[in-house]
Amino acid sequence: MTTFHSLTVAKVEPETRDAVTITFAVPDTLREAYAFRPGQHLTLKTRIGGEELRRCYSICRTGTPGQISVAVKAIEGGRFSRFAQSDIKQGMAFEVMVPQGHFGYQPQAERTARYLAIAAGSGITPMLAIIEATLTTEANSQFTLIYGNRSSQSMMFRQALADLKDKYPQRLQLINLFSQETVESELLSGHINTEKLHALARNLVQFDQLDEAFICGPAAMMDDAETALRALGMPEKAIHLERFNTPGSTIKRVSTVQAEGRSVTIRHDGRDRQISLNAEDDSILDAALRQGADLPYACKGGVCATCKCKVLRGEVEMATNYSLEPDEVAAGYVLSCQALPKGDGVIVDFDAKGMA
């Protein structure tokens, strides 16, 4: 069973000078396959210069039947993101994986809660979908967004956020911080960090009164925000983080595992296949792809969880993990892009997706 389908680009819309929203048309036969929880992402696949590239981008809009949208911000050295800016056009067919990811929240009409989103730069992408869906579905819930950018001109979804504020003036609080633009209040100037969040707590936001928090952006900002929210009274289980990686950001593996010559049995689409690792393989996923297996993956950085599988027999070691929850790890799930076998006889199951 393939996890990719060919979707047609319905439109490409500029968000800023270096960011676009790409909307795909979803045919009726695939509506169920592309149903998503706000906060999830899509993996796009294409070939550039003869090389297959895959990148995952958060779904940024909700409520439009027959369409699904992602936002892509061009980054320095980003081959795929630059391609998206210059070459993706309306009418093109594109290989798109079905929605993946654990981040986000499925709003519930009967629930009333107070939510917080903290985002910097393109970290706003999953937040827009989460905020819009929550305010639309939960008639009595409230949302506070703290959004950091260099300037107002670099803000993604500036108009969309303004429209949401106009629609829900009493239930949406927008706090924009600018690091390279003069603003009237010093409180709203600078970066999102521990000091800034404590200052906001003294003046604008009662963090200990909020029920759930969602954080997305650069790693340093996210670490600061998580630390600050805990110190300000939010329980750890109420704080949810979405990490993303960019080309070149993958952490170099440091491992004592000697995997060369080890064999691993891979279960995928109901079939078992045995692979062997050599000295060049950094992970079970790398070895499997080298030997022709068509496995699901996207970032290869331990971030997106697209390559998640379950260890049925034997032991493996993961180099890093930014996406699996502790209960998933305890249940035997690993990221195949970060895993190496600690002995022979390891069996991993890519069909075991019971924990979502």
CORJO-V265312 format. One record per backbone hydrogen bond with DSSP energy under -0.5 kcal/mol. NH is the residue of the N-H (numbers start at 1). CO is the residue of the C=O. If there is no record, write none. Layout:
BEGIN
<<NH	CO> <NH	CO>>
END
This chain:
BEGIN
<<5	96> <7	5> <7	94> <8	25> <9	92> <10	8> <10	23> <11	23> <13	21> <15	19> <16	19> <19	16> <20	72> <21	13> <22	20> <22	70> <23	11> <23	21> <24	68> <25	8> <26	66> <27	25> <30	27> <31	28> <34	30> <35	32> <40	37> <41	100> <42	57> <44	42> <44	55> <45	95> <46	53> <48	51> <51	48> <53	46> <55	44> <57	42> <59	40> <60	69> <61	69> <65	63> <67	64> <68	24> <70	22> <71	58> <72	20> <74	18> <74	72> <78	75> <79	77> <82	78> <83	79> <84	80> <85	81> <86	82> <87	83> <88	83> <91	9> <92	89> <94	7> <95	45> <96	5> <96	94> <97	43> <98	3> <100	41> <105	38> <107	105> <111	108> <115	113> <115	142> <116	212> <117	144> <118	214> <119	146> <120	216> <121	148> <123	120> <124	121> <125	122> <127	123> <128	124> <129	125> <130	126> <131	127> <132	128> <133	129> <134	130> <135	131> <136	132> <137	133> <138	134> <139	137> <141	138> <142	113> <143	171> <144	115> <145	173> <146	117> <147	145> <147	175> <148	119> <149	177> <154	151> <155	152> <158	155> <161	157> <162	158> <163	159> <164	160> <165	161> <166	162> <167	163> <168	164> <169	166> <171	168> <172	168> <173	143> <174	172> <175	145> <175	173> <176	174> <177	147> <178	188> <179	149> <180	150> <188	185> <189	186> <190	178> <193	191> <197	193> <198	194> <199	195> <200	196> <201	197> <202	198> <203	199> <204	200> <205	200> <207	205> <209	206> <210	207> <211	114> <212	114> <213	238> <214	116> <215	240> <216	118> <217	242> <222	218> <223	219> <224	220> <225	221> <226	222> <227	223> <228	224> <229	225> <230	226> <231	227> <232	228> <233	230> <234	229> <238	235> <239	236> <240	213> <240	238> <242	215> <243	241> <249	246> <259	257> <261	277> <262	259> <264	275> <265	346> <266	264> <266	273> <267	348> <268	266> <268	271> <271	268> <273	266> <275	264> <277	262> <281	278> <282	280> <284	336> <284	339> <285	336> <287	283> <288	284> <289	285> <290	286> <291	287> <292	289> <293	288> <295	293> <308	305> <309	334> <310	349> <311	332> <312	310> <312	347> <313	347> <317	340> <319	338> <322	302> <328	325> <329	325> <330	326> <331	327> <332	329> <333	328> <334	309> <336	307> <336	334> <338	335> <339	335> <340	317> <342	315> <346	263> <346	343> <347	313> <348	265> <349	310> <350	267> <350	348> <351	267> <352	349> <353	351> <356	354>>
END
